[in-house]
């Protein structure tokens, strides 16, 4: 049984090449990820520049990401978007419109790294623009706490949020969190290596909120593939998680 895979949690290429033990996180070229996708039969991937700690010039980084996605089959960009409180960037609506025009599948948000507040008076313009276009907000647990997302999700009920970078200790909070906020979706990519974790997510909140992800390049993709392949779920549910749910979210973007 073949499960089509659409990876919601992958990236490449945010730094110059380097030698030594940190090479793997210094640079992974887009074509290296393309080879991994081909090797593992991953049809498509929502991609961002990683490690994003090394991304300082957001407009230049987004242009590099769009260029890589134009040249790589099956790559869907997840650009960084930022509120324009400082007047140094295009207006929030313009940023979202440009991302949608470039074929973005989500917007990567990193408030602390880009020096903006999640308070409504500072960030409403960006979240309202994302909600109007239904462009999902991609949020890493390294960048957002559950409490921060709990303040955003009900404020923008028409905006899908994608939460990634979870781990096995997250379940005590994750399950009630997902039950409370139906517009939040979750990636099973690294480090969510939970025994029967996918099965429990499906049983507690439904298969429609669960997205396949790998966590590449920080993680080897085969772990997430194996976890989904051997999950005790019907094949139709695995297909929904593998690609169908992300296809639905991206298909709902107002282009």
Residue pairs with C-beta under 8 A, 6 or more apart in sequence:
1 235
2 41
3 228
3 229
3 235
3 238
3 239
3 242
3 243
4 43
4 239
4 242
4 243
5 40
5 41
5 42
5 43
5 44
5 212
5 225
5 242
5 243
6 42
6 43
6 44
6 45
6 46
6 212
6 242
6 243
6 246
6 247
7 37
7 42
7 44
7 45
7 46
7 189
7 212
7 213
7 214
7 216
7 221
8 45
8 46
8 106
8 138
8 162
8 164
8 187
8 189
8 211
8 212
8 213
8 246
9 46
9 164
9 165
9 187
9 189
9 190
9 211
9 213
9 214
9 215
9 216
10 33
10 45
10 46
10 47
10 48
10 189
10 213
10 214
10 215
10 216
10 217
10 221
11 28
11 33
11 47
11 48
11 49
11 50
11 52
11 78
11 216
11 217
12 27
12 28
12 29
12 30
12 32
12 33
12 47
12 49
12 50
12 68
12 217
13 27
13 28
13 29
13 30
13 49
13 50
13 64
13 68
14 27
14 49
14 50
14 51
14 52
14 54
14 55
14 61
15 25
15 26
15 27
15 51
15 54
16 26
16 27
17 23
17 26
17 27
18 26
18 27
24 217
25 50
25 51
25 217
25 218
28 50
28 216
28 217
30 47
30 68
30 71
30 72
30 75
31 72
33 45
33 47
33 72
33 75
33 216
33 217
34 72
34 73
34 74
34 75
36 42
36 216
36 221
37 43
37 45
37 74
40 221
40 222
40 225
42 74
42 214
42 221
42 225
43 74
43 243
44 74
44 75
44 76
44 243
45 74
45 75
45 76
46 76
46 77
46 78
46 105
46 106
46 138
46 246
47 65
47 68
47 69
47 75
47 76
47 77
47 78
48 65
48 77
48 78
48 79
48 80
48 108
48 138
49 55
49 61
49 64
49 65
49 80
50 217
50 218
51 218
52 80
52 108
52 110
52 113
53 113
55 61
55 80
55 113
58 80
58 82
58 89
58 114
59 89
61 79
61 80
62 77
62 79
62 80
62 99
65 77
65 78
65 79
66 77
66 79
66 102
68 75
69 75
69 76
69 77
69 102
69 103
76 103
76 104
76 105
76 250
77 99
77 102
77 103
77 104
77 105
78 104
78 105
78 106
78 107
78 108
78 138
79 99
79 102
79 104
79 107
79 108
80 107
80 108
80 109
80 110
80 114
81 92
81 95
81 96
81 99
81 107
81 108
81 109
81 126
81 130
82 89
82 95
82 114
82 116
82 126
83 92
83 116
83 122
83 123
83 125
83 126
84 90
84 91
84 92
84 95
84 125
85 116
85 122
89 95
90 98
91 125
92 125
92 126
92 128
92 129
93 125
93 129
93 132
95 126
95 129
96 107
96 126
96 129
96 130
96 132
96 133
96 135
97 133
99 107
99 135
100 133
100 135
100 253
100 254
100 255
101 255
104 135
104 253
105 136
105 246
105 249
105 250
105 253
106 135
106 136
106 137
106 138
106 162
106 249
106 250
107 130
107 135
107 136
107 137
107 138
108 138
109 126
109 137
109 138
109 139
109 143
109 144
110 140
110 143
111 117
111 118
111 123
111 143
111 144
112 143
113 143
116 122
116 123
117 123
118 148
118 151
118 152
120 155
127 137
127 152
127 155
127 156
127 159
128 156
130 136
130 137
130 156
130 159
131 156
131 158
131 159
132 254
133 253
133 254
134 158
134 159
134 160
134 252
134 253
134 254
135 253
136 159
136 160
136 161
136 162
136 185
136 249
136 250
136 253
137 152
137 159
137 160
137 161
137 162
138 162
138 164
139 149
139 161
139 162
139 163
139 164
140 164
140 165
141 163
141 164
141 165
141 166
141 167
141 170
142 165
144 163
146 173
146 174
146 177
149 161
149 163
149 177
149 181
149 184
150 177
150 180
150 181
152 161
153 161
153 181
153 183
153 184
154 181
156 183
157 183
158 183
159 183
160 183
160 184
160 185
160 249
160 252
161 181
161 183
161 184
161 185
162 184
162 185
162 186
162 187
162 211
162 249
163 184
163 185
163 186
163 187
164 186
164 187
164 189
164 213
164 215
165 187
165 189
165 190
165 191
165 215
166 174
166 186
166 187
166 191
166 192
167 191
167 192
167 193
168 191
168 192
168 193
168 194
168 197
170 192
171 194
171 197
171 200
174 186
175 200
175 201
175 204
175 205
177 184
178 184
178 186
178 201
178 204
178 205
178 209
179 204
179 205
182 209
184 209
185 209
185 210
185 211
185 245
185 249
186 192
186 201
186 209
186 210
186 211
187 211
187 212
187 213
188 197
188 198
188 201
188 210
188 211
188 212
188 213
188 224
188 227
188 228
188 241
189 212
189 213
189 214
189 215
189 219
189 224
190 213
190 214
190 215
190 218
190 219
190 223
190 224
191 215
191 219
193 223
193 227
194 200
196 232
197 227
198 210
198 227
198 228
198 231
198 233
198 241
199 231
199 232
199 233
201 209
201 210
202 210
202 233
202 237
202 241
207 233
207 237
207 240
207 241
207 245
208 240
208 245
208 248
209 245
210 241
210 245
211 241
211 245
211 246
212 224
212 228
212 241
212 242
212 243
212 246
213 224
214 221
214 223
214 224
214 225
215 221
215 224
228 238
228 241
228 242
229 238
231 238
233 241
